Amino acid sequence: MKDTAEILKKVRKIEIKTKELSKHLFSGEYGSTFKGRGMSFSEVRDYQYGDDIRNIDWNVTARTGTPHVKVFEEERELTVMFLIDISKSSFFGTVNQFKSEINTEICATLAFSALTNNDKVGAILFTDKVEKYIPPKKGRQHILRIIREIIYHEPERQGTDISSAMAYLNNVVKKKSICFVLSDFIAEDYNDALRIAAKRHDIIGVRAYDDLEEALPNVGLIKMKDAETGNIQLVDTSSKKLREHYAQYFKEHMEYCQSAFRKSGASIININTREDYVKHLLRFFKSRHR
């Protein structure tokens, strides 16, 4: 069991760093990016010149014989969900931070931006099963609870199943949400689940990866452990064929991820562990509200 004082100290440290980032960099960007994303149906009225034809209600139009459009109104608050991969492969990094540490800071930064915007925030922590669901709520204490769970929740499993996390999101969050999926996306067959979830929610993937996952250095014989299976084997990194196979494995997962998000109409942000995630988030926000 973790010492309570140690937990509070670490959570407080992350709060100070990410709250300042949120305050000075992301609050305005967040608001302008997602304002108006949450829309609810209000009424049907006669079509007027200049109305968006995409809002025509074809059922009412056919029944009445005259064009009618659906009218939507902006919801005053949004629901922001974080799907956070806490599988063993996230606890890896060779330069500045583990992928899990980057995910925690990004989650905290965006959560405090949502707090400034008076939005609800919730989280789903997953491995190859959903480990914990924290329903959306408002308030600083709620956000600190989410941060605390991300840091200190002890995963029951080691693998990664993005599909089951997406399906769970659709089951428990019926209202349209802004959903950030924080993972390395080293997983299989989540294309269909992502496409279904993206029809209801605004999905943004945040993919963290490390240089050593992209290319294996030539350093002779080394012991390697698979983080998610625990298997250990001796690997000859001097083999060019092996290094090429290793690089191809990474490339295939990256291309699958990019393709899955593109086909579903969702967004993806790629962040290397040696890079500053701030510039990637700012670039994403600016691209979304051009």
C-alpha positions as CSV (number, residue, x, y, z in Angstrom):
1,M,0.0,0.0,0.0
2,K,1.4,3.4,-1.0
3,D,2.0,5.9,1.7
4,T,-0.7,8.6,1.7
5,A,1.7,11.5,2.1
6,E,3.7,10.2,-0.8
7,I,0.6,9.9,-3.0
8,L,-0.6,13.4,-2.1
9,K,2.9,14.9,-2.8
10,K,3.1,13.3,-6.2
11,V,-0.5,14.3,-7.2
12,R,0.2,17.9,-6.0
13,K,3.4,18.1,-8.0
14,I,1.5,17.1,-11.2
15,E,-1.3,19.5,-10.3
16,I,1.0,22.4,-10.0
17,K,2.8,21.7,-13.3
18,T,-0.2,20.9,-15.4
19,K,-2.5,23.5,-13.9
20,E,-0.1,26.2,-14.9
21,L,0.2,24.8,-18.4
22,S,-3.6,24.7,-18.6
23,K,-4.0,28.2,-17.3
24,H,-1.4,29.9,-19.6
25,L,-1.6,27.8,-22.7
26,F,-4.6,25.5,-23.1
27,S,-7.7,27.1,-21.5
28,G,-8.4,29.5,-24.4
29,E,-7.3,26.9,-27.0
30,Y,-9.5,24.2,-25.4
31,G,-12.6,26.5,-25.3
32,S,-12.3,27.7,-28.9
33,T,-11.6,24.1,-30.2
34,F,-14.6,22.4,-28.6
35,K,-17.1,25.2,-28.2
36,G,-20.3,24.2,-30.0
37,R,-19.2,20.6,-30.4
38,G,-22.0,19.5,-28.0
39,M,-25.3,20.2,-29.8
40,S,-28.7,19.0,-28.8
41,F,-31.9,18.8,-31.0
42,S,-34.3,21.7,-30.3
43,E,-37.1,21.8,-32.8
44,V,-38.2,21.5,-36.5
45,R,-39.2,24.6,-38.5
46,D,-39.8,25.6,-42.1
47,Y,-36.8,25.8,-44.3
48,Q,-35.5,29.4,-44.8
49,Y,-33.1,30.7,-47.4
50,G,-29.6,30.3,-46.2
51,D,-30.2,27.2,-44.0
52,D,-27.7,24.4,-44.1
53,I,-29.3,21.7,-46.4
54,R,-27.5,19.1,-44.2
55,N,-30.1,19.9,-41.5
56,I,-33.1,19.2,-43.6
57,D,-35.5,16.8,-41.9
58,W,-36.5,14.6,-44.8
59,N,-39.2,12.7,-42.9
60,V,-41.1,15.9,-42.0
61,T,-40.4,17.3,-45.4
62,A,-42.0,14.3,-47.1
63,R,-44.9,14.2,-44.8
64,T,-45.8,17.9,-45.1
65,G,-44.7,18.5,-48.7
66,T,-42.7,21.6,-47.8
67,P,-39.0,21.7,-46.7
68,H,-38.3,21.6,-43.0
69,V,-35.0,21.7,-41.1
70,K,-33.9,20.5,-37.7
71,V,-32.8,23.2,-35.3
72,F,-30.0,22.5,-32.8
73,E,-28.8,24.5,-29.8
74,E,-25.4,24.5,-28.2
75,E,-25.3,22.6,-24.9
76,R,-23.9,24.7,-22.1
77,E,-21.5,22.1,-20.9
78,L,-19.5,19.3,-22.5
79,T,-18.5,15.9,-21.2
80,V,-14.8,15.1,-21.6
81,M,-13.8,11.4,-21.2
82,F,-10.3,10.0,-21.0
83,L,-9.6,6.4,-22.0
84,I,-6.2,5.7,-20.5
85,D,-4.1,2.7,-21.4
86,I,-2.4,1.4,-18.1
87,S,-1.1,-1.8,-19.6
88,K,2.5,-2.8,-19.0
89,S,3.8,-1.5,-22.3
90,S,2.9,2.1,-21.2
91,F,5.6,1.9,-18.4
92,F,8.4,2.4,-20.9
93,G,10.6,5.3,-21.9
94,T,14.4,5.7,-22.6
95,V,14.9,9.5,-22.7
96,N,12.8,11.9,-20.7
97,Q,9.7,10.2,-19.4
98,F,7.8,6.9,-19.5
99,K,4.8,6.9,-21.8
100,S,2.6,6.5,-18.8
101,E,4.0,9.7,-17.2
102,I,3.4,11.7,-20.4
103,N,-0.2,10.3,-20.6
104,T,-0.8,11.3,-17.0
105,E,0.4,14.9,-17.5
106,I,-1.6,15.3,-20.8
107,C,-4.7,14.0,-19.1
108,A,-4.2,16.4,-16.1
109,T,-3.6,19.4,-18.4
110,L,-6.7,18.7,-20.5
111,A,-8.8,18.0,-17.4
112,F,-7.9,21.3,-15.8
113,S,-8.7,23.0,-19.1
114,A,-12.1,21.3,-19.0
115,L,-12.5,22.5,-15.4
116,T,-11.9,26.1,-16.5
117,N,-14.6,25.6,-19.1
118,N,-17.0,24.2,-16.5
119,D,-17.2,20.8,-18.2
120,K,-17.6,17.4,-16.7
121,V,-14.7,15.0,-16.8
122,G,-14.6,11.2,-16.5
123,A,-12.1,8.4,-17.1
124,I,-11.9,4.8,-18.1
125,L,-8.6,3.0,-17.1
126,F,-8.0,-0.1,-19.2
127,T,-5.6,-3.0,-20.0
128,D,-7.0,-5.9,-21.9
129,K,-10.2,-5.3,-19.8
130,V,-11.7,-2.2,-18.3
131,E,-10.0,-1.8,-14.9
132,K,-11.8,1.2,-13.5
133,Y,-14.6,3.6,-14.6
134,I,-14.8,7.1,-13.0
135,P,-18.1,8.7,-14.0
136,P,-18.0,12.3,-15.4
137,K,-18.3,15.0,-12.7
138,K,-17.1,18.6,-12.2
139,G,-14.7,20.0,-9.7
140,R,-11.0,20.1,-8.8
141,Q,-11.3,17.3,-6.2
142,H,-12.7,15.0,-8.9
143,I,-9.9,15.8,-11.3
144,L,-7.3,15.1,-8.5
145,R,-9.0,11.8,-7.9
146,I,-8.6,10.9,-11.6
147,I,-4.9,11.8,-11.5
148,R,-4.4,9.8,-8.3
149,E,-6.1,6.7,-9.9
150,I,-4.0,7.0,-13.1
151,I,-0.8,7.1,-11.0
152,Y,-1.5,4.5,-8.4
153,H,-4.0,2.1,-9.7
154,E,-2.5,-1.4,-9.7
155,P,-3.5,-3.1,-13.0
156,E,-5.0,-6.5,-12.6
157,R,-4.0,-7.5,-16.2
158,Q,-1.0,-6.7,-18.4
159,G,-2.3,-6.7,-22.0
160,T,-4.1,-4.1,-24.2
161,D,-7.6,-4.3,-25.6
162,I,-8.7,-1.0,-27.1
163,S,-11.8,-2.5,-28.6
164,S,-13.3,-3.4,-25.2
165,A,-12.5,0.0,-23.8
166,M,-14.3,1.7,-26.8
167,A,-17.3,-0.6,-26.4
168,Y,-17.5,0.2,-22.7
169,L,-17.4,3.9,-23.5
170,N,-20.4,3.5,-25.8
171,N,-22.3,1.6,-23.2
172,V,-21.8,3.9,-20.2
173,V,-21.6,7.4,-21.9
174,K,-24.8,7.8,-23.9
175,K,-24.4,11.5,-24.5
176,K,-21.9,12.8,-27.1
177,S,-18.5,13.4,-25.4
178,I,-15.0,14.7,-26.3
179,C,-13.0,11.5,-25.8
180,F,-9.2,11.4,-25.5
181,V,-7.7,7.9,-25.9
182,L,-4.2,7.9,-24.4
183,S,-2.3,4.8,-25.5
184,D,0.7,3.5,-27.5
185,F,-1.9,1.6,-29.6
186,I,0.3,-1.5,-29.7
187,A,-2.9,-3.6,-30.1
188,E,-4.8,-5.5,-32.7
189,D,-8.2,-5.2,-34.4
190,Y,-9.7,-2.1,-32.9
191,N,-10.7,-0.5,-36.3
192,D,-14.4,-1.5,-36.1
193,A,-14.8,-0.5,-32.4
194,L,-13.2,2.9,-33.1
195,R,-15.4,3.5,-36.1
196,I,-18.6,2.8,-34.0
197,A,-17.4,5.0,-31.1
198,A,-16.5,7.9,-33.5
199,K,-20.1,8.0,-34.8
200,R,-21.3,9.1,-31.3
201,H,-18.2,10.7,-29.7
202,D,-15.5,13.2,-30.9
203,I,-12.5,10.8,-30.6
204,I,-9.0,12.1,-30.3
205,G,-6.2,9.6,-30.0
206,V,-2.9,10.5,-28.2
207,R,-0.3,8.0,-29.2
208,A,3.0,8.0,-27.2
209,Y,6.0,6.1,-28.5
210,D,9.7,5.8,-27.8
211,D,12.7,5.8,-30.1
212,L,13.7,2.3,-28.9
213,E,10.3,0.9,-30.0
214,E,10.9,2.4,-33.5
215,A,14.4,1.0,-34.1
216,L,16.5,-1.5,-32.3
217,P,20.2,-0.5,-31.9
218,N,23.0,-2.8,-32.8
219,V,24.5,-3.6,-29.4
220,G,25.1,-7.4,-29.7
221,L,23.4,-10.0,-27.5
222,I,20.9,-8.6,-25.0
223,K,18.0,-10.0,-22.8
224,M,14.6,-8.6,-23.7
225,K,11.4,-8.9,-21.8
226,D,8.0,-8.5,-23.3
227,A,6.2,-6.1,-20.9
228,E,2.8,-7.5,-21.5
229,T,3.5,-11.2,-21.5
230,G,6.6,-11.3,-19.2
231,N,8.5,-13.5,-21.7
232,I,12.3,-13.1,-21.6
233,Q,14.5,-14.1,-24.4
234,L,18.1,-13.5,-25.6
235,V,18.1,-11.3,-28.7
236,D,21.0,-10.9,-31.1
237,T,20.7,-7.2,-32.1
238,S,23.7,-7.5,-34.5
239,S,21.4,-9.3,-36.9
240,K,20.3,-6.9,-39.6
241,K,17.3,-9.1,-40.5
242,L,16.1,-9.1,-36.9
243,R,16.5,-5.3,-36.7
244,E,14.5,-4.9,-39.9
245,H,11.8,-7.2,-38.7
246,Y,11.6,-5.2,-35.4
247,A,11.3,-1.9,-37.3
248,Q,8.6,-3.4,-39.6
249,Y,6.6,-4.5,-36.6
250,F,6.6,-0.9,-35.3
251,K,5.8,0.5,-38.7
252,E,2.8,-1.9,-39.2
253,H,1.3,-0.9,-35.9
254,M,1.8,2.8,-36.6
255,E,0.2,2.6,-40.1
256,Y,-2.7,0.5,-38.8
257,C,-3.3,3.2,-36.1
258,Q,-3.1,6.1,-38.6
259,S,-5.4,4.3,-41.0
260,A,-8.0,3.3,-38.3
261,F,-8.3,6.9,-37.1
262,R,-8.4,8.4,-40.6
263,K,-11.2,6.0,-41.8
264,S,-13.3,6.6,-38.7
265,G,-13.0,10.4,-39.1
266,A,-11.3,10.6,-35.7
267,S,-8.1,12.6,-34.9
268,I,-4.7,11.3,-33.8
269,I,-1.7,13.0,-32.1
270,N,1.7,11.3,-32.2
271,I,4.1,12.2,-29.4
272,N,7.7,10.9,-29.0
273,T,8.8,10.5,-25.4
274,R,11.9,12.7,-26.1
275,E,9.7,15.5,-27.4
276,D,7.7,18.2,-25.6
277,Y,4.1,17.2,-25.7
278,V,3.0,20.8,-25.2
279,K,3.8,21.8,-28.8
280,H,1.9,18.8,-30.2
281,L,-1.2,19.7,-28.2
282,L,-1.1,23.3,-29.2
283,R,-0.6,22.3,-32.9
284,F,-3.6,20.0,-32.6
285,F,-5.8,22.7,-31.1
286,K,-4.9,25.3,-33.7
287,S,-5.5,22.9,-36.5
288,R,-9.0,22.1,-35.2
289,H,-10.3,25.6,-35.1
290,R,-8.9,27.1,-38.2
